[in-house]
Amino acid sequence: MSPGDGIPRPNILFVVVDDHRADAIGALGHPTVQTPVLDGLVRRGTAFARATVQGSLMPAVCAPSRACLLTGNGVFRADAEPKLDPGPIFEVRLPGDACTLPERLRAAGYETFVTGKWHNDLPALLRSFEKGLEIFHGGMCDHTAVPARDLEEIRRGEPTRIGEGFSSEIFCGAAEKFVRERGRDRPFFAWVALTSPHDPRTPPAEFRALYDAAQIPLPKNFQPDHGFDNGELDVRDELLAPRPLSPDVVREHLADYYGMISHHDACIGRVLTALRETGQEETTLVVYVSDHGLALGSHGLLGKQNLYDHSVRVPLIMAGPGVPVARRCEALIQPLDLYATLCELAGVAAPAGLDSRSLVRAMAGSGGGREFVCSVYMDGQRMVTDGRWKLIIYRVGGTERLQLFDLVTDPDECRDLAGAGEHAGRIAGLRGQLHTWQAETGDRWFGAVEDHASVASSG
């Protein structure tokens, strides 16, 4: 049975956060971070263990990642004008002919609502949503001085005002207000886009007090420096702490980061409580996803401008009608697959030709995953993985460098196997998969291997 067979269409609460690593959730095994609300979602829904973003052609990885979520297309199709120099705004403009997920659901009768960070163009915002409160148009801001407007204020061209409170409180408060005050004549789609745990990481004092920096374990793949030039060692994110990285400094960053996550976890809890108290919990699909991860000391890095798993894998949790309970899905998937998935669960036909693939079969354990996934960063890094083996290719200063990891025996990517001759055939096979994907997606920023004569491994 599905919507359209006499079953009402579900509401959809879509929460997207900024910079949340895939491993930083208590119920998924993290030893330190406290996430009781997200833990509850994991217990009553499905957690996707291998959700991998497609990456970015700009340092602000969040903008193209959110464009992929909205359009159901990969990084080269979700941006109207993909370019390596996006200018100072780092905004990704969605193609005018792209039907966004909220736009598609709106056409099918859904009430569409938006709050929080909008890192894409305003025309796409206006055609996608009919209602909206406390919208921040931009990439990052002081969490206690958020420039915001309601959707009607944007339509009228009014200036921004400073929201009252901390960013996660402002945005989740707006979502709670919508849930409590909306009519019940049709289902809703609510896009709740947080800026947390993006820096500046300044959690409220009570949440920072949850973590004693001196007691926080370092990541297993902590290094004081990266060991070689990946082409992005001077990007803004990598300048947030002195080099080489000090263990004590990284622990302070991690304590702030975990405090941010615990705070926005509590704020999301307010929205879920509103659903329960208004009798809408059982009819609402809840989605939690991040636009990318973050290094924070892993591999000697701090930011997301790299293709290690800590930066390209994200938490993705779904709970509610049609979603298996207490399930961990190991299929290779991409967050952009949520578009087709939510359309199927809502009984709404997705637009033809999307890159998005429904995860309904994968959630049920009957296949549905991808054979391999690829990620990009600017014009110097490419990644391909088949789930076990992962190849990263760097092209910096006319030289190509490879890294090969066995994710089964080395999930933290500590042992580079690219220099071992026994893996030459495996590397060639992964290159072939990457080239196939490049041809299919139009990746014209990263030429064929034959164009680069100098090749080195990092080992």
ZIDA-V907989 format. One record per residue. N is the residue number from 1. SS is DSSP state (H for helix, E for strand, - for the rest). PHI is phi in degrees with one decimal (NA if undefined). PSI is psi in whole degrees, -180 to 180 (* if undefined). Layout:
n=N ss=SS phi=PHI psi=PSI
n=N ss=SS phi=PHI psi=PSI
This chain:
n=1 ss=- phi=NA psi=147
n=2 ss=- phi=-149.7 psi=165
n=3 ss=E phi=-51.5 psi=137
n=4 ss=- phi=104.9 psi=-15
n=5 ss=- phi=-105.6 psi=33
n=6 ss=- phi=93.5 psi=-1
n=7 ss=E phi=-99.4 psi=130
n=8 ss=- phi=-60.7 psi=148
n=9 ss=- phi=-69.2 psi=141
n=10 ss=- phi=-76.4 psi=151
n=11 ss=E phi=-70.1 psi=159
n=12 ss=E phi=-134.6 psi=119
n=13 ss=E phi=-105.3 psi=111
n=14 ss=E phi=-110.2 psi=109
n=15 ss=E phi=-106.4 psi=120
n=16 ss=E phi=-120.4 psi=127
n=17 ss=E phi=-113.1 psi=177
n=18 ss=- phi=-123.4 psi=114
n=19 ss=- phi=88.6 psi=14
n=20 ss=- phi=-83.6 psi=115
n=21 ss=E phi=-63.9 psi=150
n=22 ss=- phi=-62.8 psi=-30
n=23 ss=- phi=-88.8 psi=-8
n=24 ss=- phi=-90.3 psi=57
n=25 ss=- phi=-139.0 psi=131
n=26 ss=H phi=-56.5 psi=-48
n=27 ss=H phi=-66.4 psi=-16
n=28 ss=H phi=-96.1 psi=10
n=29 ss=- phi=108.0 psi=3
n=30 ss=- phi=-70.8 psi=133
n=31 ss=- phi=-78.8 psi=-12
n=32 ss=- phi=-123.5 psi=-48
n=33 ss=- phi=-67.7 psi=140
n=34 ss=- phi=-107.3 psi=114
n=35 ss=- phi=-135.7 psi=66
n=36 ss=H phi=-61.2 psi=-35
n=37 ss=H phi=-70.5 psi=-48
n=38 ss=H phi=-65.4 psi=-34
n=39 ss=H phi=-59.1 psi=-40
n=40 ss=H phi=-64.2 psi=-39
n=41 ss=H phi=-63.3 psi=-41
n=42 ss=H phi=-59.7 psi=-43
n=43 ss=H phi=-66.9 psi=-33
n=44 ss=- phi=-103.5 psi=14
n=45 ss=E phi=-148.8 psi=-152
n=46 ss=E phi=-120.1 psi=131
n=47 ss=E phi=-107.7 psi=129
n=48 ss=E phi=-93.9 psi=114
n=49 ss=- phi=-79.2 psi=-18
n=50 ss=- phi=-128.3 psi=48
n=51 ss=E phi=-84.5 psi=120
n=52 ss=E phi=-125.5 psi=126
n=53 ss=- phi=-76.2 psi=159
n=54 ss=- phi=-82.7 psi=-11
n=55 ss=E phi=97.1 psi=-151
n=56 ss=E phi=-161.4 psi=152
n=57 ss=- phi=-105.0 psi=17
n=58 ss=- phi=-145.9 psi=158
n=59 ss=- phi=-61.8 psi=-30
n=60 ss=- phi=-81.0 psi=81
n=61 ss=H phi=-61.5 psi=-27
n=62 ss=H phi=-62.2 psi=-36
n=63 ss=H phi=-64.4 psi=-53
n=64 ss=H phi=-67.4 psi=-32
n=65 ss=H phi=-62.9 psi=-42
n=66 ss=H phi=-71.0 psi=-32
n=67 ss=H phi=-63.8 psi=-39
n=68 ss=H phi=-64.4 psi=-42
n=69 ss=H phi=-60.9 psi=-43
n=70 ss=H phi=-72.1 psi=-35
n=71 ss=H phi=-99.9 psi=-17
n=72 ss=- phi=72.7 psi=17
n=73 ss=- phi=-122.0 psi=161
n=74 ss=- phi=-72.4 psi=176
n=75 ss=H phi=-61.6 psi=-29
n=76 ss=H phi=-85.5 psi=-13
n=77 ss=H phi=-108.0 psi=-22
n=78 ss=H phi=-77.8 psi=-19
n=79 ss=- phi=-103.2 psi=127
n=80 ss=- phi=-64.2 psi=-32
n=81 ss=- phi=-139.4 psi=69
n=82 ss=- phi=-59.4 psi=133
n=83 ss=- phi=-156.3 psi=153
n=84 ss=- phi=-82.5 psi=-19
n=85 ss=- phi=-119.5 psi=89
n=86 ss=- phi=-79.7 psi=-4
n=87 ss=- phi=84.7 psi=-174
n=88 ss=- phi=-75.3 psi=-19
n=89 ss=- phi=-85.9 psi=-28
n=90 ss=- phi=57.6 psi=36
n=91 ss=- phi=-91.9 psi=137
n=92 ss=E phi=-100.0 psi=118
n=93 ss=- phi=-89.4 psi=124
n=94 ss=- phi=-75.0 psi=145
n=95 ss=- phi=-56.6 psi=140
n=96 ss=- phi=-62.5 psi=-26
n=97 ss=- phi=-94.7 psi=5
n=98 ss=- phi=-81.8 psi=126
n=99 ss=- phi=-88.7 psi=108
n=100 ss=- phi=-68.5 psi=161
n=101 ss=H phi=-57.4 psi=-50
n=102 ss=H phi=-63.2 psi=-33
n=103 ss=H phi=-65.0 psi=-42
n=104 ss=H phi=-65.2 psi=-45
n=105 ss=H phi=-68.6 psi=-35
n=106 ss=H phi=-61.6 psi=-42
n=107 ss=H phi=-65.6 psi=-24
n=108 ss=- phi=-90.9 psi=7
n=109 ss=- phi=106.0 psi=3
n=110 ss=- phi=-77.2 psi=146
n=111 ss=E phi=-84.6 psi=120
n=112 ss=E phi=-108.3 psi=135
n=113 ss=E phi=-134.8 psi=145
n=114 ss=E phi=-136.6 psi=142
n=115 ss=E phi=-149.5 psi=153
n=116 ss=E phi=98.8 psi=-156
n=117 ss=E phi=-70.3 psi=130
n=118 ss=E phi=-124.0 psi=107
n=119 ss=- phi=-104.7 psi=21
n=120 ss=E phi=-122.3 psi=-170
n=121 ss=- phi=-80.2 psi=153
n=122 ss=H phi=-68.3 psi=-36
n=123 ss=H phi=-57.1 psi=-39
n=124 ss=H phi=-66.1 psi=-38
n=125 ss=H phi=-60.3 psi=-48
n=126 ss=H phi=-68.7 psi=-32
n=127 ss=H phi=-83.5 psi=-14
n=128 ss=H phi=-92.4 psi=-30
n=129 ss=- phi=-126.5 psi=144
n=130 ss=- phi=-98.3 psi=-22
n=131 ss=E phi=-134.5 psi=152
n=132 ss=E phi=-170.7 psi=142
n=133 ss=E phi=-131.1 psi=145
n=134 ss=E phi=51.0 psi=65
n=135 ss=E phi=-101.2 psi=127
n=136 ss=E phi=-104.7 psi=114
n=137 ss=E phi=-94.9 psi=100
n=138 ss=- phi=163.9 psi=-172
n=139 ss=- phi=-100.4 psi=-49
n=140 ss=- phi=-148.1 psi=156
n=141 ss=- phi=-159.2 psi=169
n=142 ss=- phi=-64.0 psi=126
n=143 ss=- phi=-66.2 psi=-16
n=144 ss=- phi=-105.9 psi=9
n=145 ss=- phi=-145.8 psi=67
n=146 ss=- phi=-87.0 psi=119
n=147 ss=E phi=-75.5 psi=118
n=148 ss=E phi=-137.4 psi=159
n=149 ss=E phi=-145.7 psi=151
n=150 ss=- phi=-78.6 psi=164
n=151 ss=H phi=-61.1 psi=-39
n=152 ss=H phi=-66.2 psi=-34
n=153 ss=H phi=-66.9 psi=-37
n=154 ss=H phi=-65.9 psi=-43
n=155 ss=H phi=-60.2 psi=-35
n=156 ss=- phi=-86.5 psi=-3
n=157 ss=- phi=74.4 psi=24
n=158 ss=- phi=-77.4 psi=155
n=159 ss=- phi=-72.8 psi=164
n=160 ss=- phi=-73.3 psi=161
n=161 ss=E phi=-130.4 psi=162
n=162 ss=E phi=-86.8 psi=123
n=163 ss=- phi=-68.0 psi=156
n=164 ss=- phi=-94.3 psi=113
n=165 ss=- phi=114.6 psi=-170
n=166 ss=- phi=-83.7 psi=150
n=167 ss=H phi=-51.7 psi=-51
n=168 ss=H phi=-64.0 psi=-35
n=169 ss=H phi=-67.8 psi=-41
n=170 ss=H phi=-63.2 psi=-51
n=171 ss=H phi=-71.4 psi=-44
n=172 ss=H phi=-69.9 psi=-31
n=173 ss=H phi=-64.5 psi=-39
n=174 ss=H phi=-65.2 psi=-41
n=175 ss=H phi=-66.0 psi=-41
n=176 ss=H phi=-61.8 psi=-43
n=177 ss=H phi=-59.9 psi=-44
n=178 ss=H phi=-61.3 psi=-47
n=179 ss=H phi=-61.2 psi=-41
n=180 ss=H phi=-76.7 psi=-30
n=181 ss=H phi=-104.6 psi=-9
n=182 ss=- phi=-68.3 psi=157
n=183 ss=- phi=-75.4 psi=170
n=184 ss=- phi=-117.0 psi=22
n=185 ss=- phi=-79.9 psi=-13
n=186 ss=- phi=-155.3 psi=160
n=187 ss=- phi=-70.8 psi=161
n=188 ss=E phi=-118.7 psi=155
n=189 ss=E phi=-122.5 psi=118
n=190 ss=E phi=-117.0 psi=120
n=191 ss=E phi=-98.3 psi=109
n=192 ss=E phi=-113.5 psi=105
n=193 ss=E phi=-112.5 psi=108
n=194 ss=- phi=-91.2 psi=156
n=195 ss=- phi=-93.9 psi=-15
n=196 ss=- phi=-75.0 psi=148
n=197 ss=- phi=-94.7 psi=34
n=198 ss=- phi=-59.9 psi=147
n=199 ss=- phi=-67.7 psi=156
n=200 ss=- phi=-69.0 psi=124
n=201 ss=- phi=-83.8 psi=95
n=202 ss=- phi=-129.2 psi=66
n=203 ss=- phi=-63.9 psi=151
n=204 ss=- phi=-53.9 psi=150
n=205 ss=H phi=-54.4 psi=-41
n=206 ss=H phi=-66.1 psi=-27
n=207 ss=H phi=-86.8 psi=-32
n=208 ss=H phi=-66.7 psi=-32
n=209 ss=- phi=-69.4 psi=-11
n=210 ss=- phi=-69.7 psi=-17
n=211 ss=- phi=-127.0 psi=123
n=212 ss=- phi=-93.4 psi=109
n=213 ss=H phi=-55.1 psi=-36
n=214 ss=H phi=-65.0 psi=-21
n=215 ss=H phi=-100.1 psi=-2
n=216 ss=- phi=-79.6 psi=126
n=217 ss=- phi=-70.7 psi=143
n=218 ss=- phi=-73.8 psi=155
n=219 ss=- phi=-57.6 psi=148
n=220 ss=- phi=-60.0 psi=-27
n=221 ss=- phi=-102.3 psi=25
n=222 ss=E phi=-61.6 psi=138
n=223 ss=- phi=-141.1 psi=150
n=224 ss=- phi=-71.4 psi=-25
n=225 ss=- phi=-149.3 psi=168
n=226 ss=- phi=-75.5 psi=-28
n=227 ss=- phi=98.5 psi=-23
n=228 ss=- phi=-158.0 psi=164
n=229 ss=- phi=-79.3 psi=115
n=230 ss=- phi=-93.9 psi=6
n=231 ss=- phi=90.3 psi=-7
n=232 ss=- phi=-135.7 psi=32
n=233 ss=- phi=-78.7 psi=-11
n=234 ss=- phi=-109.8 psi=9
n=235 ss=- phi=-67.5 psi=158
n=236 ss=H phi=-50.7 psi=-46
n=237 ss=H phi=-58.5 psi=-35
n=238 ss=H phi=-78.9 psi=-2
n=239 ss=H phi=-104.9 psi=13
n=240 ss=- phi=-83.4 psi=-4
n=241 ss=- phi=-150.9 psi=152
n=242 ss=- phi=-63.1 psi=153
n=243 ss=- phi=-111.1 psi=145
n=244 ss=- phi=-66.5 psi=158
n=245 ss=- phi=-67.3 psi=133
n=246 ss=- phi=-91.3 psi=136
n=247 ss=H phi=-54.3 psi=-41
n=248 ss=H phi=-66.6 psi=-40
n=249 ss=H phi=-65.2 psi=-43
n=250 ss=H phi=-63.4 psi=-39
n=251 ss=H phi=-62.2 psi=-38
n=252 ss=H phi=-64.6 psi=-43
n=253 ss=H phi=-61.1 psi=-42
n=254 ss=H phi=-65.6 psi=-39
n=255 ss=H phi=-62.2 psi=-43
n=256 ss=H phi=-63.9 psi=-42
n=257 ss=H phi=-62.7 psi=-47
n=258 ss=H phi=-65.4 psi=-36
n=259 ss=H phi=-62.3 psi=-40
n=260 ss=H phi=-61.8 psi=-44
n=261 ss=H phi=-64.7 psi=-45
n=262 ss=H phi=-62.7 psi=-36
n=263 ss=H phi=-67.9 psi=-48
n=264 ss=H phi=-70.8 psi=-25
n=265 ss=H phi=-58.7 psi=-47
n=266 ss=H phi=-64.2 psi=-38
n=267 ss=H phi=-66.2 psi=-41
n=268 ss=H phi=-61.5 psi=-34
n=269 ss=H phi=-57.6 psi=-33
n=270 ss=H phi=-62.1 psi=-40
n=271 ss=H phi=-69.5 psi=-42
n=272 ss=H phi=-65.9 psi=-36
n=273 ss=H phi=-63.2 psi=-40
n=274 ss=H phi=-62.0 psi=-40
n=275 ss=H phi=-60.7 psi=-44
n=276 ss=H phi=-66.4 psi=-45
n=277 ss=H phi=-71.0 psi=-21
n=278 ss=- phi=-100.2 psi=9
n=279 ss=- phi=73.9 psi=22
n=280 ss=- phi=-108.9 psi=0
n=281 ss=H phi=-61.8 psi=-45
n=282 ss=H phi=-69.8 psi=-18
n=283 ss=H phi=-107.6 psi=13
n=284 ss=E phi=-118.1 psi=124
n=285 ss=E phi=-79.0 psi=129
n=286 ss=E phi=-112.2 psi=129
n=287 ss=E phi=-119.0 psi=133
n=288 ss=E phi=-126.4 psi=126
n=289 ss=E phi=-152.1 psi=154
n=290 ss=E phi=-109.1 psi=158
n=291 ss=- phi=-80.7 psi=-18
n=292 ss=- phi=-177.2 psi=176
n=293 ss=- phi=-99.7 psi=-152
n=294 ss=- phi=-164.0 psi=148
n=295 ss=- phi=-81.5 psi=-58
n=296 ss=- phi=49.8 psi=53
n=297 ss=- phi=102.7 psi=-22
n=298 ss=E phi=-66.1 psi=134
n=299 ss=- phi=56.6 psi=26
n=300 ss=- phi=72.6 psi=18
n=301 ss=- phi=-118.6 psi=165
n=302 ss=- phi=-118.6 psi=-32
n=303 ss=- phi=-100.4 psi=-160
n=304 ss=- phi=-110.8 psi=7
n=305 ss=- phi=-86.7 psi=56
n=306 ss=- phi=-158.6 psi=173
n=307 ss=- phi=-118.6 psi=21
n=308 ss=- phi=-71.2 psi=161
n=309 ss=H phi=-60.6 psi=-33
n=310 ss=H phi=-63.3 psi=-17
n=311 ss=H phi=-109.7 psi=-27
n=312 ss=H phi=-103.0 psi=-18
n=313 ss=E phi=-90.5 psi=145
n=314 ss=E phi=-134.5 psi=156
n=315 ss=- phi=-70.3 psi=136
n=316 ss=E phi=-141.5 psi=114
n=317 ss=E phi=-126.8 psi=137
n=318 ss=E phi=-128.5 psi=142
n=319 ss=E phi=-148.2 psi=146
n=320 ss=- phi=129.1 psi=-164
n=321 ss=- phi=-55.7 psi=128
n=322 ss=- phi=84.5 psi=1
n=323 ss=- phi=-108.2 psi=127
n=324 ss=- phi=-58.4 psi=146
n=325 ss=- phi=-91.7 psi=139
n=326 ss=- phi=53.3 psi=45
n=327 ss=E phi=-114.5 psi=141
n=328 ss=E phi=-113.2 psi=115
n=329 ss=E phi=-95.9 psi=124
n=330 ss=- phi=-97.7 psi=4
n=331 ss=- phi=-65.2 psi=146
n=332 ss=- phi=-71.6 psi=120
n=333 ss=E phi=-141.7 psi=170
n=334 ss=- phi=-124.2 psi=145
n=335 ss=H phi=-55.6 psi=-30
n=336 ss=H phi=-61.7 psi=-16
n=337 ss=H phi=-67.9 psi=-12
n=338 ss=H phi=-63.1 psi=-29
n=339 ss=H phi=-58.6 psi=-57
n=340 ss=H phi=-65.7 psi=-34
n=341 ss=H phi=-63.5 psi=-50
n=342 ss=H phi=-68.0 psi=-35
n=343 ss=H phi=-60.9 psi=-45
n=344 ss=H phi=-64.0 psi=-44
n=345 ss=H phi=-67.2 psi=-25
n=346 ss=H phi=-90.2 psi=-5
n=347 ss=- phi=70.0 psi=32
n=348 ss=- phi=-118.3 psi=132
n=349 ss=- phi=-70.1 psi=128
n=350 ss=- phi=-76.9 psi=151
n=351 ss=- phi=-58.3 psi=149
n=352 ss=- phi=-71.1 psi=150
n=353 ss=- phi=83.3 psi=11
n=354 ss=- phi=-73.2 psi=156
n=355 ss=- phi=-76.7 psi=-19
n=356 ss=- phi=-66.4 psi=140
n=357 ss=- phi=-124.1 psi=135
n=358 ss=- phi=-63.7 psi=141
n=359 ss=- phi=-99.0 psi=7
n=360 ss=H phi=-60.3 psi=-45
n=361 ss=H phi=-66.1 psi=-40
n=362 ss=H phi=-62.9 psi=-40
n=363 ss=H phi=-62.4 psi=-34
n=364 ss=- phi=-81.7 psi=-5
n=365 ss=- phi=79.7 psi=22
n=366 ss=- phi=-117.4 psi=45
n=367 ss=- phi=87.9 psi=-152
n=368 ss=- phi=91.9 psi=-7
n=369 ss=- phi=-83.6 psi=-178
n=370 ss=- phi=-99.6 psi=149
n=371 ss=- phi=-67.1 psi=-38
n=372 ss=- phi=-155.7 psi=160
n=373 ss=E phi=-131.4 psi=153
n=374 ss=E phi=-128.3 psi=152
n=375 ss=E phi=-136.7 psi=156
n=376 ss=E phi=-129.8 psi=153
n=377 ss=E phi=-141.5 psi=118
n=378 ss=- phi=48.6 psi=-145
n=379 ss=- phi=-104.3 psi=13
n=380 ss=- phi=-123.3 psi=-4
n=381 ss=E phi=-138.0 psi=136
n=382 ss=E phi=-139.3 psi=148
n=383 ss=E phi=-137.0 psi=144
n=384 ss=E phi=-141.7 psi=138
n=385 ss=E phi=-141.3 psi=143
n=386 ss=- phi=-101.2 psi=12
n=387 ss=- phi=104.5 psi=-36
n=388 ss=- phi=-105.0 psi=-54
n=389 ss=E phi=-96.7 psi=139
n=390 ss=E phi=-133.4 psi=129
n=391 ss=E phi=-114.7 psi=128
n=392 ss=E phi=-114.8 psi=133
n=393 ss=E phi=-117.1 psi=128
n=394 ss=E phi=-113.8 psi=139
n=395 ss=E phi=-129.9 psi=102
n=396 ss=E phi=-132.5 psi=125
n=397 ss=- phi=61.8 psi=33
n=398 ss=- phi=80.7 psi=4
n=399 ss=E phi=-116.2 psi=138
n=400 ss=E phi=-100.9 psi=135
n=401 ss=E phi=-128.3 psi=140
n=402 ss=E phi=-114.4 psi=151
n=403 ss=E phi=-133.2 psi=137
n=404 ss=E phi=-127.6 psi=128
n=405 ss=E phi=-126.2 psi=143
n=406 ss=E phi=-96.3 psi=102
n=407 ss=- phi=-71.8 psi=-15
n=408 ss=- phi=-77.9 psi=-48
n=409 ss=- phi=-89.9 psi=-15
n=410 ss=- phi=-141.1 psi=66
n=411 ss=- phi=-65.2 psi=-19
n=412 ss=- phi=-91.9 psi=5
n=413 ss=- phi=55.8 psi=53
n=414 ss=- phi=-97.8 psi=-23
n=415 ss=- phi=-116.1 psi=105
n=416 ss=- phi=-79.0 psi=122
n=417 ss=- phi=-104.9 psi=9
n=418 ss=- phi=-65.2 psi=-27
n=419 ss=- phi=-82.2 psi=-8
n=420 ss=- phi=-82.0 psi=122
n=421 ss=H phi=-59.3 psi=-27
n=422 ss=H phi=-64.1 psi=-17
n=423 ss=H phi=-101.0 psi=10
n=424 ss=H phi=-58.2 psi=-43
n=425 ss=H phi=-65.8 psi=-38
n=426 ss=H phi=-65.2 psi=-42
n=427 ss=H phi=-62.0 psi=-42
n=428 ss=H phi=-62.4 psi=-39
n=429 ss=H phi=-65.5 psi=-41
n=430 ss=H phi=-67.6 psi=-37
n=431 ss=H phi=-59.3 psi=-42
n=432 ss=H phi=-61.1 psi=-41
n=433 ss=H phi=-64.2 psi=-41
n=434 ss=H phi=-62.4 psi=-44
n=435 ss=H phi=-63.4 psi=-38
n=436 ss=H phi=-60.6 psi=-46
n=437 ss=H phi=-64.3 psi=-41
n=438 ss=H phi=-61.0 psi=-43
n=439 ss=H phi=-64.9 psi=-38
n=440 ss=H phi=-72.2 psi=-33
n=441 ss=H phi=-99.2 psi=-11
n=442 ss=- phi=79.2 psi=37
n=443 ss=- phi=-77.2 psi=90
n=444 ss=- phi=-95.2 psi=3
n=445 ss=- phi=-91.9 psi=-5
n=446 ss=- phi=-138.0 psi=99
n=447 ss=- phi=-71.7 psi=180
n=448 ss=- phi=-66.3 psi=155
n=449 ss=H phi=-59.3 psi=-35
n=450 ss=H phi=-61.2 psi=-17
n=451 ss=H phi=-77.4 psi=-7
n=452 ss=- phi=-124.9 psi=110
n=453 ss=- phi=-81.7 psi=-32
n=454 ss=E phi=-94.1 psi=116
n=455 ss=E phi=-126.2 psi=132
n=456 ss=E phi=-139.6 psi=150
n=457 ss=E phi=-94.5 psi=164
n=458 ss=- phi=-87.2 psi=-4
n=459 ss=- phi=-87.2 psi=*
